[in-house]
Amino acid sequence: MCENVHYGFLYYALWIAHPVLQLGIVAIMVQRGLHRTFRLFFGYIITQIFTFTVVFPAFWRNGESFFYLYWICQAVSAAFGFGVIHEIFVDVFRSFHTLRDLGTVLFKWAGLVMLLVAGVVSVSTSSADMEPWMQAIITTQRCVRIIQVGMVLFLLFFSHYVGVSRRQHSYGLALGFGSFAIVELVLVASWVGNHLGSNYSISLINMSFYNASLLTWFGYLAVKSPARESGATLLQPQRWEQSLSDIQHPLPADSLIPMFEGMVDRALSRTKPVVPISVERESRPLLPRFAIPGLRVGSKS
């Protein structure tokens, strides 16, 4: 009995800590003007605060209303989570317009594929404990978590290629989402395999790591983000950018000669001109081999 009381107290303490930390994040973002830069993330935090104000009282009053409110809020949270991934991607590639546009197209297709997968799984999976629309929400949420893990892994290994410091806001947001997504996916796999025992343990671990993500966001947003490295000094992404631009806007056949002429001109302009010795001799007046300057040729002494 005492152990159940202890678990219950810790459970509600971790749950109540969510809106407290989220209100701190909102205050910092408004104070520093970051709610204009990361609008979807700001909307995600506001949505989470609203979720607590609606779901927490319903949890105590009516179990049925809590059930439907919880699942509706989960669907909204998954949608905002996917939007925040795209917002972080746009901020990372803001110096490279072509790469950013390509990423936007890929994200749209990824969202469409994610919805199709969720629909197929919900229709094909038959479960007595879970309705098809609940299965669709869970599948969508797990797809979003996988994409969040991919985003943080991308920044961990390729941040220096795009000039993103590990102290910048976009890196901190991706780190918070990605770390929590890894923990949640591991917990889901452990729950399916029945490795962690009671659901209380899974819930406590899940909420603890979400609070850790909130603290990560709070810490990153409270510190001023360092200046990004200029896109002109990043040679490799510049080559990616130029290659994609050439694919999108190919040159016509009659413009190949001006293109090669421009390449030759740029190559010659980088080299220092050297005057040949023969030209230097030709520019001087011609004298006999043994002529003395000042003495006329052919004159008698």
Contacts in CASP RR format, 6 or more apart in sequence:
PFRMAT RR
TARGET T0000
AUTHOR 0000-0000-0000
METHOD contacts of the structure
MODEL  1
MCENVHYGFLYYALWIAHPVLQLGIVAIMVQRGLHRTFRLFFGYIITQIF
TFTVVFPAFWRNGESFFYLYWICQAVSAAFGFGVIHEIFVDVFRSFHTLR
DLGTVLFKWAGLVMLLVAGVVSVSTSSADMEPWMQAIITTQRCVRIIQVG
MVLFLLFFSHYVGVSRRQHSYGLALGFGSFAIVELVLVASWVGNHLGSNY
SISLINMSFYNASLLTWFGYLAVKSPARESGATLLQPQRWEQSLSDIQHP
LPADSLIPMFEGMVDRALSRTKPVVPISVERESRPLLPRFAIPGLRVGSK
S
7 200 0 8 1.000
7 204 0 8 1.000
8 200 0 8 1.000
10 204 0 8 1.000
11 200 0 8 1.000
11 203 0 8 1.000
11 204 0 8 1.000
11 207 0 8 1.000
14 204 0 8 1.000
14 207 0 8 1.000
14 208 0 8 1.000
14 211 0 8 1.000
15 52 0 8 1.000
15 56 0 8 1.000
15 207 0 8 1.000
17 211 0 8 1.000
17 214 0 8 1.000
18 48 0 8 1.000
18 52 0 8 1.000
18 207 0 8 1.000
18 210 0 8 1.000
18 211 0 8 1.000
18 214 0 8 1.000
19 48 0 8 1.000
19 49 0 8 1.000
19 52 0 8 1.000
19 53 0 8 1.000
21 211 0 8 1.000
21 214 0 8 1.000
21 215 0 8 1.000
21 218 0 8 1.000
22 45 0 8 1.000
22 48 0 8 1.000
22 49 0 8 1.000
22 214 0 8 1.000
23 49 0 8 1.000
24 218 0 8 1.000
25 45 0 8 1.000
25 214 0 8 1.000
25 217 0 8 1.000
25 218 0 8 1.000
25 221 0 8 1.000
26 35 0 8 1.000
26 42 0 8 1.000
26 45 0 8 1.000
26 46 0 8 1.000
26 49 0 8 1.000
28 34 0 8 1.000
28 218 0 8 1.000
28 221 0 8 1.000
28 222 0 8 1.000
29 35 0 8 1.000
29 38 0 8 1.000
29 42 0 8 1.000
29 45 0 8 1.000
29 221 0 8 1.000
32 221 0 8 1.000
34 42 0 8 1.000
34 169 0 8 1.000
34 221 0 8 1.000
35 42 0 8 1.000
37 91 0 8 1.000
37 169 0 8 1.000
38 84 0 8 1.000
38 87 0 8 1.000
38 91 0 8 1.000
38 169 0 8 1.000
38 173 0 8 1.000
39 87 0 8 1.000
40 80 0 8 1.000
40 81 0 8 1.000
40 83 0 8 1.000
40 84 0 8 1.000
40 86 0 8 1.000
40 87 0 8 1.000
41 84 0 8 1.000
41 87 0 8 1.000
41 173 0 8 1.000
43 80 0 8 1.000
44 77 0 8 1.000
44 80 0 8 1.000
44 81 0 8 1.000
44 84 0 8 1.000
47 73 0 8 1.000
47 76 0 8 1.000
47 77 0 8 1.000
47 80 0 8 1.000
48 77 0 8 1.000
51 73 0 8 1.000
51 76 0 8 1.000
51 77 0 8 1.000
54 69 0 8 1.000
54 73 0 8 1.000
55 66 0 8 1.000
55 69 0 8 1.000
55 70 0 8 1.000
55 73 0 8 1.000
58 65 0 8 1.000
58 66 0 8 1.000
58 69 0 8 1.000
59 66 0 8 1.000
71 133 0 8 1.000
71 134 0 8 1.000
71 137 0 8 1.000
74 137 0 8 1.000
74 141 0 8 1.000
75 137 0 8 1.000
75 140 0 8 1.000
77 141 0 8 1.000
78 137 0 8 1.000
78 140 0 8 1.000
78 141 0 8 1.000
78 144 0 8 1.000
81 144 0 8 1.000
81 148 0 8 1.000
81 177 0 8 1.000
82 111 0 8 1.000
82 114 0 8 1.000
82 144 0 8 1.000
82 147 0 8 1.000
84 173 0 8 1.000
84 177 0 8 1.000
85 107 0 8 1.000
85 144 0 8 1.000
85 147 0 8 1.000
85 148 0 8 1.000
85 151 0 8 1.000
85 177 0 8 1.000
86 104 0 8 1.000
86 107 0 8 1.000
88 151 0 8 1.000
88 170 0 8 1.000
88 173 0 8 1.000
88 174 0 8 1.000
89 100 0 8 1.000
89 103 0 8 1.000
89 107 0 8 1.000
89 151 0 8 1.000
90 100 0 8 1.000
90 104 0 8 1.000
91 169 0 8 1.000
91 170 0 8 1.000
92 155 0 8 1.000
92 162 0 8 1.000
92 164 0 8 1.000
92 170 0 8 1.000
93 99 0 8 1.000
93 100 0 8 1.000
93 103 0 8 1.000
93 162 0 8 1.000
94 100 0 8 1.000
95 162 0 8 1.000
95 228 0 8 1.000
95 230 0 8 1.000
95 231 0 8 1.000
95 234 0 8 1.000
96 162 0 8 1.000
96 231 0 8 1.000
96 237 0 8 1.000
96 238 0 8 1.000
96 240 0 8 1.000
96 241 0 8 1.000
97 241 0 8 1.000
98 241 0 8 1.000
98 244 0 8 1.000
98 245 0 8 1.000
98 248 0 8 1.000
99 237 0 8 1.000
99 240 0 8 1.000
99 241 0 8 1.000
99 244 0 8 1.000
102 244 0 8 1.000
110 147 0 8 1.000
114 140 0 8 1.000
114 143 0 8 1.000
114 144 0 8 1.000
115 140 0 8 1.000
117 139 0 8 1.000
117 143 0 8 1.000
118 136 0 8 1.000
118 137 0 8 1.000
118 139 0 8 1.000
118 140 0 8 1.000
118 143 0 8 1.000
119 136 0 8 1.000
119 139 0 8 1.000
121 135 0 8 1.000
121 136 0 8 1.000
121 139 0 8 1.000
122 132 0 8 1.000
122 133 0 8 1.000
122 135 0 8 1.000
122 136 0 8 1.000
122 139 0 8 1.000
123 132 0 8 1.000
125 132 0 8 1.000
125 135 0 8 1.000
127 135 0 8 1.000
130 138 0 8 1.000
142 185 0 8 1.000
142 188 0 8 1.000
144 181 0 8 1.000
145 178 0 8 1.000
145 181 0 8 1.000
145 184 0 8 1.000
145 185 0 8 1.000
146 181 0 8 1.000
146 185 0 8 1.000
148 174 0 8 1.000
148 177 0 8 1.000
148 178 0 8 1.000
148 180 0 8 1.000
148 181 0 8 1.000
149 178 0 8 1.000
149 181 0 8 1.000
149 182 0 8 1.000
149 185 0 8 1.000
150 178 0 8 1.000
151 174 0 8 1.000
151 177 0 8 1.000
151 178 0 8 1.000
152 174 0 8 1.000
152 175 0 8 1.000
152 176 0 8 1.000
152 177 0 8 1.000
152 178 0 8 1.000
152 179 0 8 1.000
152 181 0 8 1.000
155 164 0 8 1.000
155 170 0 8 1.000
155 171 0 8 1.000
155 174 0 8 1.000
155 175 0 8 1.000
159 165 0 8 1.000
159 166 0 8 1.000
159 171 0 8 1.000
161 234 0 8 1.000
161 236 0 8 1.000
161 237 0 8 1.000
162 234 0 8 1.000
162 237 0 8 1.000
163 228 0 8 1.000
163 229 0 8 1.000
163 231 0 8 1.000
163 234 0 8 1.000
164 170 0 8 1.000
164 171 0 8 1.000
164 228 0 8 1.000
165 171 0 8 1.000
165 225 0 8 1.000
165 226 0 8 1.000
165 228 0 8 1.000
165 229 0 8 1.000
167 220 0 8 1.000
167 223 0 8 1.000
167 225 0 8 1.000
167 226 0 8 1.000
168 225 0 8 1.000
168 226 0 8 1.000
168 228 0 8 1.000
169 220 0 8 1.000
169 221 0 8 1.000
169 225 0 8 1.000
171 220 0 8 1.000
172 216 0 8 1.000
172 217 0 8 1.000
172 220 0 8 1.000
173 217 0 8 1.000
173 220 0 8 1.000
175 216 0 8 1.000
175 220 0 8 1.000
176 213 0 8 1.000
176 216 0 8 1.000
176 217 0 8 1.000
177 213 0 8 1.000
179 209 0 8 1.000
179 212 0 8 1.000
179 213 0 8 1.000
179 216 0 8 1.000
180 209 0 8 1.000
180 210 0 8 1.000
180 212 0 8 1.000
180 213 0 8 1.000
183 205 0 8 1.000
183 206 0 8 1.000
183 209 0 8 1.000
184 206 0 8 1.000
184 209 0 8 1.000
187 196 0 8 1.000
187 202 0 8 1.000
187 205 0 8 1.000
187 206 0 8 1.000
190 196 0 8 1.000
190 202 0 8 1.000
191 199 0 8 1.000
191 202 0 8 1.000
196 202 0 8 1.000
196 205 0 8 1.000
231 237 0 8 1.000
231 238 0 8 1.000
232 238 0 8 1.000
251 259 0 8 1.000
287 293 0 8 1.000
288 297 0 8 1.000
291 297 0 8 1.000
END
